[in-house]
Amino acid sequence: MFNLKQFIADCKNTIDQPEPHLLIKTIVQKAISDPSALRAAISPTGKTLSLKDSIIFRSQSLTILAVVTPPGMRTPAHDHQMWAVIGVYDGEEPNDFFLDGEDGLKKKSEKVIGEGDVTALNGKAIHAISNPLDRKCYAIHVYGGDIVNQPNRSMWNPKTLEREPYDIEQLGLYVRDMSERKVTS
């Protein structure tokens, strides 16, 4: 059975290890293997959570989020400037990955993180996520730092594909526009 306090402690204990994201990938895999217990521990109401409500744990070196993605939602391309581990325990989270070079933002690959899947992103990853299903997607995201106050993050305007400083309020406006109009980045 999933134990939230133990999960947080296990994640915290990896931070000073070499390649902590690989160790956390194993910890997240174990956590999502019991979706009912995980959901009960981190989102008892099952409602879509705001960023503030989705924070399970946050410190300078580690952030753990309970992420609930509504049907049809899309995000613009964005980076984290830190490694991330994503585990989906209900639904699916398609990811488009990009490179930002001299010719601007270019899609390089895609990966669907399905129910029961865990993936690790390096600190340089640029991605956009979506939920094409007609039901919510539930995932746990673990970041190698304080994702809320990371000052050097970027996002890309979904219409112009120009890089902009990451702004959670502007991101929300982009998400609403992209989700309503089904615009792809």
C-alpha positions in Angstrom: 0.0 0.0 0.0 1.2 3.5 -0.9 2.5 5.6 2.0 2.8 9.3 1.2 5.3 10.1 4.0 7.5 7.2 3.0 7.3 8.2 -0.6 8.5 11.8 0.2 11.2 10.5 2.4 12.4 8.1 -0.2 12.5 10.9 -2.8 14.4 13.2 -0.4 16.9 10.5 0.3 18.0 10.3 -3.3 18.8 14.0 -3.8 22.5 13.8 -2.9 23.0 10.6 -4.8 24.5 10.5 -8.3 21.7 10.7 -10.9 18.9 11.0 -8.4 16.3 11.2 -11.2 17.0 7.6 -12.1 16.5 6.5 -8.5 13.3 8.5 -8.3 12.1 6.9 -11.5 12.1 3.6 -9.6 10.4 5.1 -6.6 7.6 6.6 -8.8 7.2 3.3 -10.7 6.5 1.6 -7.4 4.1 4.4 -6.3 2.0 4.2 -9.4 1.7 0.5 -9.3 -1.1 1.0 -6.7 -3.2 3.7 -8.4 -6.1 3.5 -5.9 -3.9 4.0 -2.9 -1.9 6.7 -4.6 -5.0 8.6 -5.6 -6.5 8.3 -2.1 -3.3 9.7 -0.5 -2.6 12.6 -2.8 -6.0 13.7 -4.2 -8.8 12.4 -2.1 -11.5 14.4 -3.9 -10.2 13.5 -7.4 -10.9 17.1 -8.5 -8.7 19.0 -10.9 -6.1 20.7 -8.7 -4.6 24.2 -9.0 -0.8 24.5 -8.8 -1.1 25.5 -5.2 -3.3 22.5 -4.4 -1.2 20.1 -6.4 2.0 20.6 -4.4 2.7 17.5 -2.3 6.2 18.5 -1.2 8.4 21.5 -2.0 11.9 22.5 -1.1 14.9 24.1 -2.9 16.1 20.7 -4.1 12.8 18.8 -4.7 9.2 19.4 -5.7 6.5 16.7 -5.9 3.2 17.5 -7.6 -0.1 15.6 -8.0 -1.0 16.6 -11.5 -4.6 16.3 -12.8 -4.9 17.1 -16.5 -8.4 17.8 -17.8 -9.7 16.3 -21.1 -8.6 18.3 -24.1 -5.9 20.3 -22.3 -2.7 21.3 -24.1 0.2 23.3 -23.0 2.7 25.3 -25.0 6.3 24.2 -25.2 8.1 25.0 -22.0 11.2 23.9 -20.1 11.9 23.2 -16.4 15.6 23.9 -16.2 15.9 20.8 -13.9 15.3 17.1 -14.3 11.8 15.8 -14.0 10.2 12.3 -13.5 6.6 11.8 -14.6 4.5 8.8 -13.7 1.0 8.4 -15.0 -1.4 6.3 -13.0 -4.7 6.9 -14.8 -5.1 8.2 -18.4 -2.2 9.2 -20.7 0.0 12.2 -21.1 1.3 12.7 -24.7 4.6 14.7 -24.8 6.0 16.5 -27.7 9.7 17.2 -27.4 11.5 20.2 -29.1 14.9 21.6 -29.8 15.5 25.4 -29.7 18.2 26.3 -32.2 19.2 29.0 -34.6 16.2 28.3 -36.7 13.8 28.5 -33.8 11.8 25.8 -32.1 11.5 22.5 -33.9 9.7 19.4 -32.9 12.2 16.5 -32.5 10.1 13.6 -31.1 7.0 12.6 -29.2 6.3 10.1 -26.5 3.0 9.0 -24.9 3.3 8.4 -21.2 0.5 5.9 -20.7 -1.1 4.5 -17.6 1.6 2.7 -15.6 4.5 4.4 -17.4 7.2 6.5 -15.9 9.7 8.7 -17.8 12.6 10.9 -16.8 13.4 14.2 -18.5 16.8 15.8 -18.3 17.2 19.4 -17.2 17.5 20.7 -20.8 14.2 19.1 -22.1 11.7 21.3 -23.8 8.2 19.7 -24.1 4.5 20.3 -24.4 1.9 18.0 -22.9 -1.7 17.3 -23.7 -4.6 15.1 -22.8 -6.5 13.8 -25.8 -8.8 11.6 -23.8 -12.4 12.4 -22.7 -11.4 11.9 -19.1 -8.9 13.4 -16.7 -5.3 12.2 -16.6 -3.7 11.6 -13.2 0.1 11.7 -12.8 2.8 12.4 -10.2 5.6 14.7 -11.2 8.8 15.0 -9.3 11.3 17.8 -10.0 15.0 18.2 -9.1 14.5 21.6 -7.5 11.9 24.2 -6.7 9.8 24.2 -9.9 7.6 27.0 -8.6 10.4 29.5 -8.1 12.8 28.5 -10.9 13.8 31.9 -12.3 15.3 30.8 -15.6 12.4 28.9 -17.1 11.1 29.6 -20.6 7.9 29.0 -22.5 7.2 29.4 -26.2 4.3 31.4 -27.6 2.1 28.8 -29.3 1.2 31.2 -32.2 4.7 32.7 -32.9 6.9 29.9 -31.4 9.0 32.7 -29.9 10.7 32.1 -26.6 9.3 34.1 -23.6 10.1 34.1 -19.9 8.0 31.5 -18.1 5.0 33.2 -16.5 2.4 30.9 -14.9 -0.5 33.4 -15.6 0.4 33.8 -19.2 0.9 30.0 -19.5 -2.7 29.6 -18.2 -4.0 31.9 -20.8 -2.1 29.9 -23.5 -3.5 26.7 -22.2 -7.1 27.9 -22.2 -6.7 29.2 -25.7 -5.0 26.1 -27.0 -7.4 23.8 -25.3 -10.5 25.6 -26.5 -9.3 25.9 -30.1 -7.3 22.7 -30.3 -4.2 24.5 -31.5 -1.0 22.5 -31.6 2.4 23.8 -30.7 
